[in-house]
């Protein structure tokens, strides 16, 4: 049995016996051993050499950015990651004063959340880089479909709540970018975010839909009391943090309810 299949088997087994989340908190650490994301090779004896190469590459790119005065020692770390990513992907603007694009804002939000989870700056950059690449490549066609899937599953769970959103003309104005492009970075605390991103990394971006649905279900009374799309959206962009762990647990239950026991369900 491969390491990947063992990991997924353990996750499913633990959940069946009531220990959900045992594997989830380690997911971002596991990224550094996952060949499918292109960070390290599958042969562990090569890891030291490859990490030395990655650190060298990180230093070289950082030095190049300092030479062309795109970053300095005073530049916030997440902005440094962004400029490194832009340089490596051939998207570095002509001047650091150019306004950021929406995709840059997404990268910064994910990098900022990742920075709270990963202490080492080199690891943080490589994990962020590969996570964003997965969103842009593997899920490129799936992510635009998530708002429609959200509406479908919310209707199944609570049609009255969906009707209220439609009556307020809020369905098209919900914070889909925050939910589905930023993968809840800046919305959920890092402890809860890890559990969601574990599922995304493991092969399913549909978990994002069920987190969004559960947010609506959890705060149903509050949302039903709001009568404008602006107020609903503003509230959903700044939900209380103390319910986050429960929301994610219930979202995973919904995910299992509607998708069976998915392992790599996009």
C-alpha positions as CSV (number, residue, x, y, z in Angstrom):
1,X,0.0,0.0,0.0
2,X,1.5,3.4,-1.0
3,X,2.0,6.2,1.5
4,X,-0.8,8.2,-0.1
5,X,-3.3,5.3,0.1
6,X,-2.3,4.6,3.7
7,X,-2.9,8.2,4.6
8,X,-6.3,8.2,3.0
9,X,-7.2,4.8,4.5
10,X,-6.2,6.1,8.0
11,X,-8.3,9.2,7.6
12,X,-11.4,7.2,6.6
13,X,-10.8,4.7,9.4
14,X,-10.4,7.3,12.1
15,X,-13.5,9.1,11.0
16,X,-15.5,5.8,11.1
17,X,-14.6,5.1,14.7
18,X,-15.2,8.7,15.7
19,X,-11.8,10.3,15.7
20,X,-12.3,12.8,12.8
21,X,-9.4,15.2,12.2
22,X,-6.5,13.0,13.4
23,X,-4.8,13.2,10.1
24,X,-6.0,16.6,9.0
25,X,-3.7,18.7,11.2
26,X,-0.7,17.1,9.7
27,X,-1.7,17.7,6.1
28,X,0.4,20.8,5.4
29,X,3.4,19.1,6.9
30,X,2.8,16.1,4.6
31,X,2.9,18.4,1.6
32,X,6.7,18.4,1.9
33,X,6.7,14.7,1.3
34,X,4.1,14.7,-1.5
35,X,5.6,14.2,-5.0
36,X,2.3,15.0,-6.7
37,X,2.7,18.7,-5.7
38,X,6.3,18.7,-7.0
39,X,8.0,19.8,-3.8
40,X,10.1,16.8,-3.0
41,X,10.8,13.5,-4.8
42,X,9.2,10.2,-3.5
43,X,12.6,8.8,-2.4
44,X,13.2,10.1,1.1
45,X,17.0,9.6,0.8
46,X,17.0,12.4,-1.7
47,X,15.1,14.9,0.5
48,X,18.1,16.5,2.2
49,X,19.8,17.2,-1.2
50,X,16.6,18.5,-2.7
51,X,15.8,20.8,0.3
52,X,19.3,22.2,0.0
53,X,18.5,22.9,-3.7
54,X,15.2,24.5,-2.7
55,X,16.9,26.7,-0.1
56,X,19.5,27.7,-2.7
57,X,16.9,28.6,-5.3
58,X,14.9,30.6,-2.6
59,X,18.1,32.6,-1.8
60,X,18.9,33.2,-5.5
61,X,15.4,34.4,-6.3
62,X,15.3,36.6,-3.2
63,X,18.8,38.1,-4.1
64,X,17.6,38.8,-7.6
65,X,14.6,40.7,-6.3
66,X,16.8,42.8,-4.0
67,X,19.2,43.6,-6.8
68,X,16.3,45.0,-9.0
69,X,14.9,46.7,-5.9
70,X,11.6,45.0,-5.9
71,X,12.0,44.0,-2.3
72,X,14.1,45.1,0.7
73,X,14.7,43.9,4.2
74,X,11.7,46.0,5.2
75,X,9.3,44.3,2.7
76,X,6.6,42.3,4.5
77,X,7.3,38.5,4.2
78,X,4.1,37.6,2.3
79,X,4.9,40.3,-0.3
80,X,8.3,38.8,-0.7
81,X,6.7,35.5,-1.4
82,X,4.4,37.1,-4.0
83,X,7.3,38.8,-5.8
84,X,9.3,35.5,-5.8
85,X,6.3,33.7,-7.2
86,X,5.8,36.4,-9.9
87,X,9.4,36.3,-10.9
88,X,9.5,32.5,-11.1
89,X,6.3,32.4,-13.1
90,X,7.3,35.2,-15.5
91,X,4.6,37.6,-14.2
92,X,6.8,40.1,-12.4
93,X,5.4,43.6,-13.2
94,X,7.7,46.3,-14.6
95,X,7.5,48.2,-11.3
96,X,6.7,47.3,-7.7
97,X,4.4,50.3,-7.6
98,X,2.0,48.8,-10.2
99,X,-1.4,47.9,-8.6
100,X,-1.9,44.3,-7.6
101,X,-4.1,42.0,-9.7
102,X,-7.0,40.0,-8.2
103,X,-4.8,36.8,-8.5
104,X,-2.1,38.6,-6.5
105,X,-4.5,39.4,-3.7
106,X,-5.5,35.7,-3.6
107,X,-1.9,34.7,-3.4
108,X,-1.2,37.2,-0.5
109,X,-4.3,36.0,1.4
110,X,-3.2,32.3,1.1
111,X,0.4,33.2,2.0
112,X,-0.6,35.1,5.0
113,X,-2.7,32.2,6.3
114,X,0.1,29.7,5.5
115,X,2.6,31.9,7.4
116,X,0.6,31.2,10.6
117,X,0.9,27.4,10.0
118,X,4.5,27.0,8.8
119,X,7.4,28.6,10.7
120,X,10.2,28.2,8.2
121,X,10.1,30.8,5.5
122,X,11.6,28.5,2.8
123,X,9.0,25.8,3.5
124,X,6.2,28.4,3.7
125,X,7.1,29.8,0.3
126,X,7.3,26.4,-1.4
127,X,4.1,25.1,0.2
128,X,2.2,28.3,-0.7
129,X,3.6,28.2,-4.3
130,X,2.5,24.6,-4.8
131,X,-0.9,25.1,-3.2
132,X,-1.7,28.1,-5.4
133,X,-0.4,26.2,-8.5
134,X,-2.8,23.3,-7.6
135,X,-5.7,25.8,-7.4
136,X,-4.7,27.4,-10.7
137,X,-4.1,24.1,-12.6
138,X,-5.9,21.1,-11.2
139,X,-8.9,23.1,-10.1
140,X,-9.0,25.7,-12.8
141,X,-12.2,24.3,-14.4
142,X,-13.8,23.2,-11.1
143,X,-13.6,26.4,-9.1
144,X,-15.9,28.5,-11.3
145,X,-18.6,25.8,-10.9
146,X,-18.6,25.9,-7.1
147,X,-21.1,28.8,-6.7
148,X,-23.7,26.8,-8.6
149,X,-22.9,23.7,-6.6
150,X,-23.3,25.8,-3.4
151,X,-26.8,26.9,-4.5
152,X,-27.7,23.3,-5.3
153,X,-26.6,21.9,-1.9
154,X,-28.0,24.8,0.1
155,X,-31.4,24.2,-1.6
156,X,-31.2,20.5,-0.5
157,X,-30.3,21.4,3.1
158,X,-32.6,24.5,3.6
159,X,-34.7,25.7,0.7
160,X,-36.3,28.4,2.8
161,X,-32.9,29.9,3.5
162,X,-32.0,29.9,-0.2
163,X,-35.3,31.5,-1.0
164,X,-34.5,34.3,1.5
165,X,-31.2,34.9,-0.2
166,X,-32.9,35.1,-3.6
167,X,-35.6,37.4,-2.3
168,X,-32.8,39.8,-1.1
169,X,-30.9,39.4,-4.4
170,X,-28.0,38.1,-2.4
171,X,-27.2,34.8,-4.2
172,X,-25.0,36.4,-6.9
173,X,-23.4,38.7,-4.4
174,X,-22.2,36.3,-1.8
175,X,-18.4,36.3,-1.0
176,X,-17.6,33.6,-3.5
177,X,-14.0,34.9,-4.1
178,X,-13.3,34.7,-0.3
179,X,-14.8,31.2,-0.1
180,X,-13.6,29.5,-3.3
181,X,-10.7,31.5,-4.7
182,X,-9.0,32.2,-1.4
183,X,-10.2,28.9,0.1
184,X,-11.5,30.7,3.2
185,X,-8.1,32.4,3.9
186,X,-9.0,35.4,6.0
187,X,-12.4,34.0,6.9
188,X,-11.5,31.0,9.1
189,X,-8.8,30.8,11.7
190,X,-5.7,28.8,10.8
191,X,-6.6,25.9,13.1
192,X,-9.9,25.3,11.2
193,X,-8.4,26.3,7.8
194,X,-5.9,23.4,8.0
195,X,-8.7,20.9,8.1
196,X,-10.3,22.4,5.1
197,X,-7.1,22.7,3.1
198,X,-6.2,19.1,4.0
199,X,-9.2,18.0,1.8
200,X,-8.3,20.4,-1.0
201,X,-4.7,19.1,-1.0
202,X,-6.0,15.5,-0.9
203,X,-7.9,16.1,-4.1
204,X,-11.3,17.7,-3.4
205,X,-12.2,21.3,-3.8
206,X,-15.8,20.4,-3.3
207,X,-15.3,20.6,0.5
208,X,-15.2,24.4,0.0
209,X,-18.9,24.2,-1.1
210,X,-19.9,22.4,2.1
211,X,-18.0,24.8,4.3
212,X,-19.9,27.6,2.7
213,X,-23.2,25.8,3.1
214,X,-22.6,25.1,6.7
215,X,-21.7,28.7,7.4
216,X,-25.1,29.7,6.1
217,X,-26.8,26.9,8.1
218,X,-24.9,27.8,11.3
219,X,-25.8,31.5,11.1
220,X,-29.3,31.0,9.6
221,X,-31.1,33.1,12.2
222,X,-28.8,36.0,11.7
223,X,-28.9,35.8,7.9
224,X,-32.7,35.5,7.9
225,X,-32.9,38.6,10.0
226,X,-31.0,40.6,7.4
227,X,-33.0,42.1,4.6
228,X,-30.4,43.3,2.1
229,X,-27.6,41.7,0.0
230,X,-25.1,44.2,1.3
231,X,-25.8,43.4,5.0
232,X,-25.7,39.7,4.3
233,X,-22.5,39.8,2.4
234,X,-20.8,42.0,5.0
235,X,-21.8,39.6,7.8
236,X,-20.6,36.5,5.9
237,X,-17.3,38.2,5.2
238,X,-16.7,38.6,8.9
239,X,-18.3,35.7,10.6
240,X,-17.6,35.0,14.3
241,X,-14.5,32.9,14.8
242,X,-15.6,30.9,17.8
243,X,-17.8,28.6,15.8
244,X,-15.2,27.7,13.1
245,X,-14.2,24.3,14.3
246,X,-17.8,23.2,14.7
247,X,-18.6,24.6,11.2
248,X,-15.8,22.6,9.6
249,X,-16.7,19.4,11.4
250,X,-20.3,19.7,10.3
251,X,-19.2,20.6,6.8
252,X,-17.2,17.4,6.6
253,X,-20.3,15.5,7.7
254,X,-22.3,17.2,4.9
255,X,-19.5,16.3,2.4
256,X,-19.8,12.7,3.4
257,X,-23.6,12.8,3.4
258,X,-23.7,14.0,-0.2
259,X,-20.6,12.5,-1.7
260,X,-20.3,9.2,0.3
261,X,-16.8,8.9,1.7
262,X,-14.8,10.9,-0.9
263,X,-11.1,10.7,-1.0
264,X,-10.2,12.4,-4.3
265,X,-13.5,13.9,-5.3
266,X,-13.0,17.1,-7.2
